[in-house]
Amino acid sequence: KAGVTQTPRYLIKTRGQQVTLSCSPISGHRSVSWYQQTPGQGLQFLFEYFSETQRNKGNFPGRFSGRQFSNSRSEMNVSTLELGDSALYLCASSLPGTGYEQYFGPGTRLTVT
Amino acid sequence: GIQVEQSPPDLILQEGANSTLRCNFSDSVNNLQWFHQNPWGQLINLFYIPSGTKQNGRLSATTVATERYSLLYISSSQTTDSGVYFCAVLAGDYKLSFGAGTTVTVRA
């Protein structure tokens, strides 16, 4: 079974631009979560989706948004990029009924210049 | 929110040595996972262990949920064990809360 996939793997953007990251979960997994990893703040939760509904959101500004499609694929969008948004963005999927054991994708490394 | 503390922050080992990493958490949890982050940044699942003891090769883990801690044991360490180990817990709100990680360096 294929793992979680994320595209693109690397991205360089300029301050003020917007970016969209994509995540495809493991087949059959309907919960998708997003996390941001920075050297200063560590791994922080962004949001979680299940059946196209956002069930929880972390403490991030409204510039960070996401959505989930009917096939469970998910996208996150960051508008008006700031230098501090440079980070590794990780997506995870899980199968309900398994204690929400989460499996992570390889991440998208975003650099804002 | 739930607090997760990992110790030690850094660990330097000679190849072949054994070690113990600790994770303390501040509240009851539904899920506890241990991960190893590879050099490219991907989090590799080591254990899903909300309670009890599990073993996988040279790695084993124990979670004592009533006392709110988990231990990860690395035996006969190898250079490929180097990297950052994370403990993460889920407390019923669909999000994993991560510790700051333990950076393990295994020297040949």
Backbone of each chain as ProteinMPNN parsed JSONL, in Angstrom:
{"seq_chain_A": "KAGVTQTPRYLIKTRGQQVTLSCSPISGHRSVSWYQQTPGQGLQFLFEYFSETQRNKGNFPGRFSGRQFSNSRSEMNVSTLELGDSALYLCASSLPGTGYEQYFGPGTRLTVT", "coords_chain_A": {"N_chain_A": [[0.863, -1.185, 0.0], [0.601, 2.183, -0.869], [2.31, 4.949, 0.658], [1.724, 8.037, 2.483], [1.577, 10.799, 0.384], [3.122, 13.854, -0.626], [3.009, 16.92, -2.308], [4.31, 20.004, -3.649], [7.706, 18.754, -3.121], [9.685, 20.55, -2.465], [9.835, 24.091, -2.24], [10.138, 27.437, -3.206], [9.313, 30.644, -2.351], [8.273, 34.09, -2.564], [8.02, 36.778, -0.22], [4.724, 37.825, 0.547], [3.517, 36.435, -1.483], [1.284, 33.66, -2.303], [0.716, 30.206, -1.405], [0.058, 26.803, -2.243], [-0.214, 23.647, -0.876], [-0.188, 20.117, -1.301], [-1.684, 17.013, -0.297], [-1.887, 13.549, -0.321], [-3.608, 10.978, 1.168], [-2.948, 7.751, 2.743], [-4.416, 4.996, 1.096], [-7.795, 4.523, 1.872], [-7.63, 5.804, 4.289], [-9.247, 8.324, 6.059], [-8.902, 10.526, 7.604], [-7.051, 13.464, 7.717], [-4.246, 15.283, 8.685], [-2.39, 18.292, 9.326], [0.86, 19.604, 9.933], [3.267, 21.953, 11.135], [6.74, 22.359, 11.055], [9.328, 23.982, 12.61], [12.632, 25.209, 13.428], [12.575, 26.79, 15.736], [10.024, 26.566, 16.954], [9.36, 23.928, 16.902], [7.346, 21.009, 16.301], [4.173, 21.753, 15.269], [0.655, 21.65, 15.422], [-1.563, 22.188, 12.757], [-4.167, 21.846, 11.329], [-6.976, 19.505, 11.22], [-8.751, 17.228, 9.209], [-11.712, 15.443, 8.43], [-13.698, 13.481, 6.447], [-14.2, 15.707, 4.786], [-14.66, 17.724, 6.589], [-13.493, 20.178, 8.808], [-12.174, 19.427, 11.863], [-10.594, 20.267, 13.916], [-8.443, 22.979, 14.762], [-5.295, 24.509, 14.854], [-3.336, 27.021, 16.628], [-2.941, 29.224, 14.604], [-2.596, 32.008, 12.351], [-5.298, 33.425, 10.318], [-4.35, 33.351, 7.752], [-3.536, 30.877, 7.135], [-5.032, 28.148, 5.746], [-7.175, 25.376, 4.925], [-8.407, 22.467, 3.172], [-10.442, 19.589, 2.478], [-11.002, 17.062, 0.127], [-13.548, 15.048, -1.51], [-12.368, 12.623, -2.057], [-10.636, 12.273, -0.022], [-8.175, 13.481, -0.297], [-6.106, 16.291, 0.517], [-5.597, 19.804, 0.774], [-3.496, 22.532, 1.722], [-3.366, 26.021, 2.224], [-1.428, 28.929, 2.185], [-1.621, 32.283, 2.565], [-0.387, 35.542, 1.628], [2.482, 35.349, 2.256], [4.966, 35.184, 4.817], [8.316, 35.752, 6.08], [8.656, 34.143, 8.292], [7.12, 31.959, 7.783], [8.573, 30.071, 6.597], [9.344, 26.741, 6.608], [9.102, 23.204, 7.41], [6.465, 21.451, 6.168], [4.274, 19.084, 7.213], [2.206, 16.357, 6.454], [-0.255, 14.13, 7.66], [-1.928, 10.971, 7.768], [-4.704, 9.042, 8.976], [-6.481, 6.135, 10.137], [-9.726, 5.903, 11.076], [-10.852, 4.447, 14.133], [-8.632, 3.121, 14.84], [-7.367, 4.196, 16.951], [-6.45, 6.508, 15.975], [-3.825, 6.334, 14.966], [-1.174, 7.855, 13.47], [0.232, 8.397, 10.236], [2.936, 9.689, 8.515], [3.693, 11.855, 5.737], [6.41, 12.673, 3.412], [6.824, 15.378, 3.591], [6.752, 18.925, 2.795], [9.114, 21.24, 1.988], [9.203, 24.526, 2.59], [10.477, 27.581, 1.573], [10.64, 30.954, 2.243], [11.469, 33.932, 0.765]], "CA_chain_A": [[0.0, 0.0, 0.0], [1.419, 3.382, -0.957], [2.27, 5.799, 1.833], [1.227, 9.392, 2.306], [2.392, 11.555, -0.567], [2.973, 15.295, -0.555], [3.61, 17.664, -3.408], [5.65, 19.61, -4.088], [8.611, 18.454, -2.018], [10.423, 21.776, -2.157], [9.171, 25.269, -2.795], [10.701, 28.734, -2.825], [8.354, 31.708, -2.651], [8.64, 35.434, -2.135], [7.1, 37.396, 0.735], [3.527, 38.393, -0.037], [2.868, 35.485, -2.389], [0.535, 32.6, -1.638], [1.194, 28.883, -1.786], [-0.858, 25.69, -1.988], [0.455, 22.367, -0.712], [-1.127, 19.023, -1.489], [-1.418, 15.791, 0.455], [-2.746, 12.398, -0.626], [-3.456, 10.044, 2.286], [-2.919, 6.32, 2.467], [-5.715, 4.533, 0.617], [-8.69, 4.09, 2.944], [-7.563, 6.726, 5.419], [-10.148, 9.442, 5.809], [-8.495, 11.663, 8.42], [-5.795, 14.081, 7.279], [-3.794, 16.362, 9.569], [-1.231, 19.062, 8.856], [1.733, 20.102, 10.984], [4.364, 22.8, 10.724], [7.935, 22.159, 11.859], [10.374, 24.992, 12.517], [13.647, 25.004, 14.471], [12.256, 27.508, 16.961], [8.745, 26.178, 17.561], [9.155, 22.483, 16.866], [6.223, 20.498, 15.508], [2.922, 22.34, 15.728], [-0.554, 21.227, 14.725], [-2.261, 23.218, 11.976], [-5.577, 21.462, 11.303], [-7.333, 18.121, 10.934], [-9.974, 17.067, 8.425], [-12.298, 14.11, 8.306], [-14.888, 13.551, 5.586], [-14.322, 17.078, 4.252], [-14.984, 18.654, 7.667], [-12.4, 20.515, 9.709], [-12.609, 19.102, 13.214], [-9.78, 20.983, 14.886], [-7.52, 23.929, 14.148], [-4.291, 24.989, 15.77], [-3.232, 28.46, 16.84], [-2.275, 29.881, 13.484], [-3.436, 33.085, 11.806], [-6.244, 33.064, 9.271], [-3.664, 33.182, 6.464], [-3.39, 29.428, 6.951], [-6.332, 27.519, 5.553], [-7.069, 24.062, 4.314], [-9.648, 21.819, 2.793], [-10.328, 18.175, 2.123], [-11.898, 16.707, -0.967], [-14.346, 13.832, -1.271], [-11.489, 11.437, -2.142], [-9.796, 12.412, 1.171], [-6.991, 14.311, -0.552], [-6.223, 17.562, 1.227], [-4.696, 20.905, 0.409], [-3.44, 23.675, 2.622], [-3.017, 27.253, 1.542], [-0.927, 30.022, 3.015], [-1.661, 33.513, 1.787], [0.453, 36.654, 2.083], [3.588, 34.673, 2.926], [5.934, 35.93, 5.616], [9.568, 35.012, 6.227], [8.485, 33.169, 9.361], [6.368, 30.792, 7.314], [9.555, 29.091, 6.119], [9.201, 25.591, 7.507], [8.738, 21.918, 6.829], [5.04, 21.195, 6.377], [4.056, 17.639, 7.214], [0.834, 15.875, 6.398], [-0.395, 12.784, 8.209], [-3.26, 10.402, 7.626], [-4.998, 7.988, 9.93], [-7.66, 5.33, 9.876], [-10.591, 5.916, 12.261], [-11.044, 3.155, 14.782], [-7.329, 2.54, 15.177], [-6.753, 5.101, 17.905], [-5.886, 7.616, 15.212], [-2.398, 6.2, 14.715], [-0.936, 8.72, 12.324], [1.334, 8.091, 9.334], [3.342, 10.953, 7.93], [4.313, 11.951, 4.435], [7.796, 13.145, 3.426], [6.881, 16.807, 3.877], [7.079, 19.96, 1.81], [9.991, 22.248, 2.599], [8.88, 25.84, 2.036], [11.39, 28.678, 1.892], [10.109, 32.255, 1.854], [12.583, 34.895, 0.677]], "C_chain_A": [[0.902, 1.238, 0.0], [1.246, 4.209, 0.303], [1.636, 7.131, 1.537], [2.154, 10.129, 1.339], [2.08, 13.033, -0.449], [3.662, 15.926, -1.761], [3.38, 19.151, -3.211], [6.533, 19.271, -2.894], [9.386, 19.683, -1.563], [9.78, 22.937, -2.893], [9.879, 26.509, -2.292], [9.727, 29.802, -3.29], [8.88, 33.025, -2.099], [7.591, 35.952, -1.155], [5.911, 38.014, -0.001], [2.807, 37.452, -0.987], [2.01, 34.517, -1.583], [1.013, 31.257, -2.171], [0.127, 27.852, -1.434], [-0.056, 24.397, -1.956], [-0.586, 21.257, -0.773], [-0.69, 17.781, -0.736], [-2.411, 14.718, 0.016], [-2.543, 11.35, 0.458], [-3.283, 8.612, 1.806], [-4.321, 5.879, 2.063], [-6.56, 4.0, 1.773], [-8.664, 4.98, 4.161], [-8.406, 7.955, 5.113], [-9.829, 10.668, 6.665], [-7.142, 12.156, 7.931], [-5.476, 15.248, 8.208], [-2.572, 17.038, 8.968], [-0.472, 19.599, 10.062], [2.824, 20.963, 10.354], [5.557, 22.521, 11.636], [8.946, 23.254, 11.569], [11.39, 24.745, 13.616], [13.257, 25.663, 15.795], [11.031, 26.998, 17.696], [8.503, 24.671, 17.565], [7.996, 22.105, 15.965], [4.928, 21.018, 16.092], [1.773, 21.928, 14.819], [-1.209, 22.405, 14.011], [-3.766, 22.956, 11.936], [-5.741, 19.99, 10.968], [-8.662, 18.08, 10.21], [-10.401, 15.609, 8.415], [-13.577, 14.256, 7.507], [-15.226, 14.994, 5.213], [-14.671, 18.116, 5.312], [-13.735, 18.913, 8.518], [-12.864, 20.293, 11.14], [-11.787, 19.821, 14.282], [-8.806, 21.869, 14.137], [-6.548, 24.4, 15.213], [-4.258, 26.513, 15.835], [-2.387, 29.127, 15.769], [-3.196, 30.969, 12.942], [-4.302, 32.593, 10.653], [-5.622, 32.927, 7.89], [-3.465, 31.7, 6.133], [-4.777, 28.818, 6.839], [-6.142, 26.167, 4.891], [-8.427, 23.586, 3.856], [-9.369, 20.364, 2.475], [-11.385, 17.873, 1.064], [-12.591, 15.378, -0.681], [-13.505, 12.562, -1.374], [-10.46, 11.422, -1.02], [-8.495, 13.175, 0.935], [-7.2, 15.673, 0.106], [-5.236, 18.569, 0.658], [-4.652, 21.893, 1.56], [-2.899, 24.87, 1.844], [-2.484, 28.251, 2.569], [-0.901, 31.264, 2.136], [-0.726, 34.546, 2.414], [1.642, 36.125, 2.898], [4.509, 35.645, 3.647], [7.202, 35.075, 5.758], [9.437, 33.895, 7.253], [7.687, 31.947, 8.965], [7.307, 29.734, 6.72], [9.601, 27.932, 7.104], [9.069, 24.322, 6.688], [7.278, 21.678, 7.166], [4.785, 19.709, 6.166], [2.575, 17.327, 7.231], [0.812, 14.456, 6.954], [-1.798, 12.276, 7.939], [-3.451, 9.3, 8.652], [-6.32, 7.338, 9.592], [-8.52, 5.359, 11.127], [-10.788, 4.521, 12.828], [-9.749, 2.489, 15.164], [-6.612, 3.406, 16.199], [-6.094, 6.275, 17.233], [-4.369, 7.542, 15.143], [-2.107, 6.925, 13.412], [0.33, 8.32, 11.57], [1.654, 9.348, 8.534], [3.912, 10.802, 6.528], [5.722, 12.526, 4.551], [7.939, 14.644, 3.683], [7.13, 17.672, 2.657], [7.92, 21.009, 2.519], [9.773, 23.564, 1.875], [9.901, 26.86, 2.511], [10.78, 29.965, 1.358], [11.254, 33.265, 1.885], [12.057, 36.325, 0.535]], "O_chain_A": [[1.851, 1.322, 0.779], [0.193, 4.187, 0.939], [1.074, 7.336, 0.461], [3.376, 10.076, 1.478], [0.939, 13.426, -0.207], [4.748, 15.513, -2.169], [2.35, 19.537, -2.658], [6.125, 19.49, -1.754], [9.701, 19.817, -0.38], [9.259, 22.795, -3.999], [10.186, 26.625, -1.106], [9.362, 29.862, -4.463], [9.801, 33.061, -1.283], [6.415, 35.602, -1.252], [6.076, 38.647, -1.044], [1.624, 37.64, -1.271], [2.005, 34.544, -0.352], [1.627, 31.173, -3.234], [-0.61, 28.006, -0.46], [0.686, 24.09, -2.889], [-1.727, 21.439, -0.347], [0.501, 17.524, -0.558], [-3.62, 14.949, -0.015], [-1.424, 10.876, 0.652], [-3.449, 8.307, 0.626], [-5.307, 6.346, 2.634], [-6.119, 3.15, 2.546], [-9.575, 4.927, 4.988], [-8.292, 8.551, 4.042], [-10.42, 11.73, 6.472], [-6.208, 11.375, 7.753], [-6.33, 16.091, 8.481], [-1.821, 16.433, 8.202], [-1.061, 19.993, 11.068], [3.244, 20.744, 9.218], [5.403, 22.455, 12.855], [9.369, 23.435, 10.427], [11.06, 24.138, 14.635], [13.58, 25.14, 16.862], [10.999, 26.997, 18.926], [7.542, 24.198, 18.171], [7.702, 22.794, 14.989], [4.611, 20.767, 17.255], [1.918, 21.869, 13.598], [-1.384, 23.479, 14.587], [-4.55, 23.754, 12.451], [-4.816, 19.32, 10.51], [-9.59, 18.812, 10.555], [-9.585, 14.688, 8.393], [-14.441, 15.063, 7.849], [-16.372, 15.432, 5.312], [-14.949, 19.268, 4.978], [-13.02, 17.984, 8.895], [-13.839, 20.902, 11.581], [-12.233, 19.967, 15.42], [-8.393, 21.555, 13.021], [-6.943, 24.659, 16.35], [-5.048, 27.197, 15.184], [-1.254, 29.539, 16.017], [-4.418, 30.873, 13.055], [-4.085, 31.518, 10.092], [-6.27, 32.449, 6.959], [-3.251, 31.335, 4.977], [-5.599, 28.962, 7.743], [-5.072, 25.863, 4.364], [-9.454, 24.214, 4.116], [-8.23, 19.962, 2.238], [-12.508, 18.374, 1.117], [-12.252, 14.679, 0.274], [-13.891, 11.527, -0.832], [-9.511, 10.639, -1.062], [-7.785, 13.482, 1.892], [-8.329, 16.146, 0.233], [-4.181, 18.211, 0.133], [-5.634, 22.074, 2.28], [-2.085, 24.729, 0.932], [-3.022, 28.389, 3.667], [-0.243, 31.291, 1.096], [-0.333, 34.431, 3.575], [1.778, 36.427, 4.084], [4.793, 36.747, 3.177], [7.173, 33.857, 5.584], [10.034, 32.829, 7.102], [7.589, 30.993, 9.738], [6.873, 28.633, 6.383], [9.865, 28.124, 8.291], [8.944, 24.349, 5.464], [6.9, 21.702, 8.337], [5.042, 19.156, 5.097], [1.797, 17.964, 7.941], [1.745, 13.681, 6.744], [-2.749, 13.057, 7.887], [-2.488, 8.704, 9.134], [-7.155, 7.89, 8.876], [-8.075, 4.874, 12.167], [-10.88, 3.541, 12.088], [-9.756, 1.407, 15.751], [-5.387, 3.359, 16.305], [-5.273, 6.965, 17.837], [-3.693, 8.565, 15.249], [-2.717, 6.644, 12.381], [1.346, 7.959, 12.162], [0.771, 9.982, 7.957], [4.518, 9.79, 6.177], [6.182, 12.833, 5.651], [9.037, 15.128, 3.959], [7.644, 17.217, 1.635], [7.499, 21.592, 3.518], [10.112, 23.705, 0.7], [10.157, 26.985, 3.708], [10.444, 30.065, 0.178], [11.923, 33.429, 2.905], [12.844, 37.267, 0.448]]}, "seq_chain_B": "GIQVEQSPPDLILQEGANSTLRCNFSDSVNNLQWFHQNPWGQLINLFYIPSGTKQNGRLSATTVATERYSLLYISSSQTTDSGVYFCAVLAGDYKLSFGAGTTVTVRA", "coords_chain_B": {"N_chain_B": [[-3.494, 23.238, 26.898], [-2.26, 19.857, 26.411], [0.889, 18.996, 27.8], [4.065, 17.937, 26.704], [7.011, 16.439, 27.547], [10.325, 15.702, 26.758], [13.202, 13.771, 27.49], [16.698, 12.77, 27.566], [17.564, 16.005, 26.075], [19.65, 15.775, 24.259], [21.744, 13.095, 23.172], [24.623, 11.25, 23.195], [26.138, 8.448, 21.909], [28.219, 5.551, 21.989], [28.781, 3.254, 19.401], [26.991, 0.259, 19.755], [26.218, 0.625, 22.35], [23.617, 0.837, 24.883], [20.507, 2.615, 25.397], [18.121, 4.861, 26.962], [15.243, 6.676, 26.322], [13.065, 9.219, 27.457], [9.641, 10.146, 27.913], [7.419, 12.386, 29.186], [4.059, 13.191, 29.984], [1.302, 15.469, 30.444], [-1.368, 14.901, 30.913], [-4.211, 12.63, 30.691], [-4.144, 10.36, 27.938], [-5.191, 9.286, 24.652], [-3.717, 8.148, 22.733], [-0.372, 7.341, 22.041], [2.574, 7.924, 20.375], [5.773, 7.007, 19.06], [8.315, 8.409, 17.119], [10.858, 8.433, 14.576], [12.806, 10.821, 13.125], [13.922, 11.072, 9.91], [16.948, 11.967, 8.035], [15.958, 13.497, 5.927], [13.701, 14.588, 6.828], [11.296, 13.217, 7.096], [8.875, 11.701, 9.229], [9.193, 8.713, 10.787], [7.272, 5.988, 11.695], [7.659, 4.433, 14.802], [6.55, 3.213, 17.139], [3.194, 2.631, 18.129], [1.755, 3.189, 21.048], [-0.245, 3.382, 23.409], [-0.432, 2.241, 25.91], [1.273, -0.231, 27.91], [3.782, -2.595, 26.736], [5.963, -2.884, 23.956], [7.917, -4.479, 21.405], [10.321, -4.162, 18.828], [12.567, -5.515, 17.042], [15.69, -4.178, 17.754], [14.633, -2.143, 19.166], [12.479, -1.096, 21.786], [9.505, -0.252, 23.621], [7.816, 1.235, 26.377], [4.845, 2.177, 27.922], [3.483, 3.758, 30.678], [0.542, 4.491, 31.449], [-0.987, 5.35, 33.633], [0.856, 6.672, 35.168], [1.716, 8.538, 33.479], [3.921, 8.489, 31.599], [6.335, 7.511, 29.12], [8.732, 5.236, 27.824], [11.446, 4.811, 25.614], [13.513, 2.341, 24.436], [16.729, 1.782, 23.199], [18.698, -0.703, 22.02], [22.0, -2.066, 21.665], [23.123, -0.016, 19.941], [23.341, 1.442, 16.655], [25.029, 3.229, 14.008], [23.125, 4.023, 12.223], [20.973, 4.524, 13.797], [21.07, 7.114, 14.544], [19.701, 10.417, 14.802], [16.661, 12.328, 15.223], [14.391, 11.695, 17.79], [11.0, 11.584, 18.389], [8.336, 11.942, 20.675], [4.844, 11.726, 20.737], [1.547, 12.701, 21.606], [-1.982, 12.07, 21.737], [-4.948, 13.537, 22.726], [-7.716, 13.212, 22.47], [-8.671, 15.243, 20.917], [-8.167, 15.147, 18.272], [-5.621, 15.958, 17.493], [-2.096, 15.593, 17.356], [0.172, 16.178, 19.951], [3.424, 17.187, 20.213], [6.58, 16.335, 21.72], [9.717, 18.064, 22.305], [11.718, 16.583, 21.27], [14.455, 14.188, 21.155], [17.777, 14.325, 20.361], [19.748, 11.976, 18.948], [23.005, 10.813, 18.711], [25.052, 8.482, 17.301], [28.174, 7.185, 17.571], [30.732, 5.715, 15.626]], "CA_chain_B": [[-3.326, 21.989, 26.203], [-1.394, 18.86, 27.034], [2.328, 19.264, 27.718], [4.873, 16.741, 26.475], [8.423, 16.733, 27.797], [11.228, 14.595, 26.428], [14.552, 13.876, 28.043], [17.414, 14.05, 27.542], [17.469, 16.677, 24.769], [20.708, 15.269, 23.394], [22.331, 11.856, 23.653], [25.728, 10.787, 22.364], [26.397, 7.057, 22.251], [29.186, 4.77, 21.226], [28.122, 2.131, 18.731], [26.882, -0.926, 20.607], [25.684, 0.975, 23.667], [22.167, 0.866, 25.081], [20.052, 3.909, 25.895], [16.706, 5.025, 27.292], [14.677, 8.0, 26.118], [11.866, 9.341, 28.276], [8.592, 11.086, 27.508], [6.416, 12.647, 30.214], [2.93, 13.978, 29.488], [0.656, 16.132, 31.583], [-2.783, 14.532, 31.098], [-4.564, 11.342, 30.108], [-4.055, 10.374, 26.478], [-5.798, 8.18, 23.92], [-2.765, 7.633, 21.767], [0.998, 7.795, 22.182], [3.404, 7.386, 19.298], [7.184, 7.351, 18.962], [8.762, 8.573, 15.735], [12.244, 8.757, 14.267], [12.825, 11.691, 11.96], [15.097, 10.773, 9.09], [17.671, 13.192, 7.633], [15.185, 14.246, 4.946], [12.592, 15.225, 7.518], [10.098, 12.387, 7.265], [8.684, 11.041, 10.509], [9.003, 7.275, 10.609], [6.59, 5.392, 12.858], [8.346, 3.382, 15.534], [5.581, 2.513, 17.974], [1.918, 3.163, 18.602], [1.792, 2.501, 22.333], [-0.93, 4.137, 24.472], [-0.139, 1.587, 27.18], [1.92, -1.526, 27.775], [5.141, -2.738, 26.23], [6.108, -3.465, 22.63], [9.294, -4.605, 20.954], [10.521, -4.311, 17.404], [14.008, -5.642, 16.833], [16.513, -3.623, 18.838], [13.884, -1.093, 19.841], [11.294, -1.462, 22.55], [8.884, 0.896, 24.264], [6.883, 0.975, 27.464], [4.054, 3.319, 28.371], [2.732, 3.59, 31.92], [-0.434, 5.567, 31.266], [-1.437, 5.859, 34.93], [1.891, 7.562, 35.692], [1.918, 9.555, 32.452], [5.23, 8.53, 30.966], [6.683, 6.44, 28.201], [10.167, 5.055, 27.637], [11.904, 4.154, 24.39], [14.824, 1.728, 24.654], [17.517, 1.414, 22.029], [19.766, -1.606, 22.446], [23.079, -2.312, 20.689], [22.903, 1.075, 18.987], [24.101, 1.481, 15.414], [25.109, 4.604, 13.496], [21.866, 4.319, 11.533], [19.978, 4.954, 14.789], [21.213, 8.556, 14.756], [18.581, 11.224, 14.34], [15.81, 12.898, 16.272], [13.284, 10.844, 18.203], [9.885, 12.354, 18.923], [7.181, 11.359, 21.316], [3.659, 12.543, 20.46], [0.356, 12.171, 22.261], [-3.265, 12.556, 21.269], [-5.791, 13.536, 23.918], [-9.136, 13.233, 22.17], [-9.045, 16.428, 20.134], [-7.737, 14.87, 16.903], [-4.315, 16.498, 17.15], [-0.936, 15.108, 18.086], [1.038, 17.164, 20.587], [4.773, 16.633, 20.164], [7.667, 16.825, 22.54], [10.762, 18.79, 21.568], [12.596, 15.609, 20.631], [15.787, 13.835, 21.659], [18.711, 14.134, 19.258], [20.66, 10.875, 19.253], [24.172, 10.681, 17.834], [25.763, 7.242, 17.57], [29.519, 7.267, 16.987], [31.342, 4.421, 15.295]], "C_chain_B": [[-2.344, 21.075, 26.911], [0.078, 19.2, 26.786], [3.073, 17.939, 27.583], [6.339, 17.126, 26.636], [9.27, 15.508, 27.511], [12.604, 14.851, 27.041], [15.36, 12.63, 27.684], [17.222, 14.746, 26.194], [18.492, 16.159, 23.772], [21.336, 14.044, 24.026], [23.42, 11.44, 22.678], [26.125, 9.397, 22.839], [27.539, 6.501, 21.414], [28.425, 3.603, 20.612], [28.142, 0.906, 19.654], [26.298, -0.654, 21.977], [24.16, 0.906, 23.671], [21.759, 2.226, 25.619], [18.556, 3.889, 26.146], [16.303, 6.468, 27.093], [13.352, 8.053, 26.875], [10.927, 10.399, 27.737], [7.595, 11.187, 28.654], [5.301, 13.49, 29.613], [2.02, 14.363, 30.641], [-0.783, 15.706, 31.835], [-3.026, 13.16, 30.482], [-4.564, 11.436, 28.584], [-4.731, 9.143, 25.894], [-4.785, 7.443, 23.055], [-1.389, 8.174, 22.118], [1.813, 7.122, 21.09], [4.845, 7.859, 19.474], [7.55, 7.377, 17.484], [10.267, 8.789, 15.704], [12.217, 9.633, 13.025], [14.095, 11.443, 11.164], [15.753, 12.066, 8.595], [16.912, 14.051, 6.625], [13.914, 14.845, 5.548], [11.36, 14.361, 7.734], [10.07, 11.738, 8.639], [8.34, 9.578, 10.259], [8.373, 6.706, 11.871], [7.449, 4.302, 13.494], [7.347, 2.544, 16.321], [4.313, 3.347, 18.125], [1.68, 2.457, 19.92], [1.117, 3.328, 23.425], [-0.76, 3.522, 25.856], [0.604, 0.291, 26.894], [3.312, -1.46, 27.193], [5.116, -3.394, 24.856], [7.582, -3.536, 22.281], [9.32, -4.77, 19.458], [12.024, -4.328, 17.156], [14.789, -5.123, 18.023], [15.807, -2.501, 19.605], [12.74, -1.695, 20.64], [10.775, -0.208, 23.234], [7.928, 0.421, 25.335], [6.17, 2.258, 27.793], [3.308, 2.937, 29.638], [1.742, 4.744, 31.974], [-0.86, 6.18, 32.604], [-0.424, 6.82, 35.535], [2.343, 8.574, 34.648], [3.356, 9.645, 31.964], [5.389, 7.338, 30.038], [8.195, 6.422, 28.042], [10.433, 4.357, 26.31], [13.326, 3.645, 24.646], [15.469, 1.409, 23.314], [18.635, 0.511, 22.525], [20.758, -1.81, 21.302], [23.028, -1.28, 19.566], [23.861, 0.985, 17.787], [24.087, 2.913, 14.888], [23.816, 4.997, 12.784], [20.752, 4.708, 12.497], [20.058, 6.459, 15.048], [20.018, 9.299, 14.174], [17.803, 11.759, 15.522], [14.629, 11.974, 16.518], [12.222, 11.724, 18.865], [8.866, 11.441, 19.574], [6.005, 12.285, 21.017], [2.443, 11.877, 21.069], [-0.883, 12.811, 21.668], [-4.253, 12.419, 22.421], [-7.263, 13.72, 23.596], [-9.596, 14.418, 21.349], [-8.476, 16.37, 18.723], [-6.388, 15.463, 16.526], [-3.237, 15.848, 18.001], [-0.177, 16.294, 18.674], [2.411, 16.523, 20.744], [5.651, 17.179, 21.276], [8.701, 17.502, 21.661], [11.77, 17.856, 20.919], [13.881, 15.355, 21.397], [16.672, 13.583, 20.45], [19.744, 13.094, 19.667], [21.779, 10.844, 18.217], [24.915, 9.413, 18.244], [27.088, 7.289, 16.825], [30.107, 5.885, 16.781], [32.595, 4.161, 16.114]], "O_chain_B": [[-1.687, 21.464, 27.876], [0.453, 19.636, 25.698], [2.757, 16.956, 28.253], [6.841, 18.019, 25.953], [8.965, 14.408, 27.971], [13.088, 15.982, 27.097], [14.79, 11.553, 27.514], [16.75, 14.111, 25.25], [18.225, 16.112, 22.572], [21.452, 13.95, 25.248], [23.171, 11.294, 21.481], [26.413, 9.19, 24.018], [27.781, 6.932, 20.287], [27.53, 3.035, 21.239], [29.167, 0.568, 20.247], [25.922, -1.583, 22.692], [23.51, 0.914, 22.626], [22.57, 2.919, 26.232], [17.825, 3.043, 25.633], [16.937, 7.379, 27.625], [12.613, 7.07, 26.93], [11.354, 11.41, 27.179], [6.995, 10.187, 29.049], [5.561, 14.399, 28.825], [1.967, 13.688, 31.669], [-1.373, 16.09, 32.845], [-2.146, 12.598, 29.83], [-4.936, 12.462, 28.015], [-4.833, 8.101, 26.542], [-4.971, 6.28, 22.696], [-1.256, 9.349, 22.459], [1.748, 5.907, 20.905], [5.101, 8.957, 19.968], [7.159, 6.505, 16.707], [10.868, 9.26, 16.67], [11.672, 9.241, 11.993], [15.203, 11.587, 11.679], [15.17, 13.143, 8.725], [17.211, 15.238, 6.493], [13.149, 15.523, 4.861], [10.466, 14.745, 8.488], [11.094, 11.284, 9.151], [7.343, 9.251, 9.615], [8.872, 6.915, 12.977], [7.905, 3.377, 12.822], [7.303, 1.321, 16.187], [4.35, 4.572, 18.233], [1.428, 1.252, 19.934], [1.795, 3.911, 24.271], [-0.926, 4.208, 26.865], [0.57, -0.223, 25.776], [3.941, -0.403, 27.163], [4.356, -4.332, 24.615], [8.394, -2.762, 22.788], [8.459, -5.431, 18.878], [12.665, -3.281, 17.072], [14.585, -5.561, 19.155], [16.343, -1.981, 20.584], [12.116, -2.673, 20.225], [11.503, 0.77, 23.406], [7.314, -0.64, 25.225], [6.796, 3.31, 27.93], [2.596, 1.933, 29.679], [2.05, 5.827, 32.473], [-1.07, 7.39, 32.695], [-0.79, 7.689, 36.327], [3.245, 9.373, 34.899], [3.942, 10.727, 31.918], [4.698, 6.325, 30.145], [8.853, 7.46, 28.117], [9.723, 3.424, 25.935], [14.218, 4.406, 25.02], [14.841, 0.843, 22.42], [19.435, 0.921, 23.366], [20.398, -1.736, 20.128], [22.906, -1.628, 18.392], [24.999, 0.527, 17.892], [23.237, 3.715, 15.274], [23.457, 6.174, 12.749], [19.697, 5.173, 12.065], [19.184, 7.013, 15.714], [19.41, 8.871, 13.193], [18.233, 11.656, 16.671], [13.957, 11.53, 15.587], [12.512, 12.5, 19.775], [8.576, 10.342, 19.102], [6.16, 13.506, 21.043], [2.314, 10.653, 21.055], [-0.847, 13.934, 21.165], [-4.39, 11.352, 23.018], [-7.989, 14.329, 24.382], [-10.793, 14.58, 21.11], [-8.319, 17.395, 18.059], [-6.038, 15.473, 15.346], [-3.426, 15.587, 19.189], [0.084, 17.283, 17.989], [2.544, 15.45, 21.333], [5.496, 18.318, 21.716], [8.584, 17.517, 20.436], [12.588, 18.289, 20.107], [14.335, 16.189, 22.179], [16.364, 12.735, 19.612], [20.515, 13.298, 20.604], [21.532, 10.849, 17.011], [25.354, 9.282, 19.387], [27.121, 7.416, 15.601], [29.999, 5.006, 17.636], [33.228, 3.117, 15.958]]}, "name": "protein", "num_of_chains": 2, "seq": "KAGVTQTPRYLIKTRGQQVTLSCSPISGHRSVSWYQQTPGQGLQFLFEYFSETQRNKGNFPGRFSGRQFSNSRSEMNVSTLELGDSALYLCASSLPGTGYEQYFGPGTRLTVTGIQVEQSPPDLILQEGANSTLRCNFSDSVNNLQWFHQNPWGQLINLFYIPSGTKQNGRLSATTVATERYSLLYISSSQTTDSGVYFCAVLAGDYKLSFGAGTTVTVRA"}
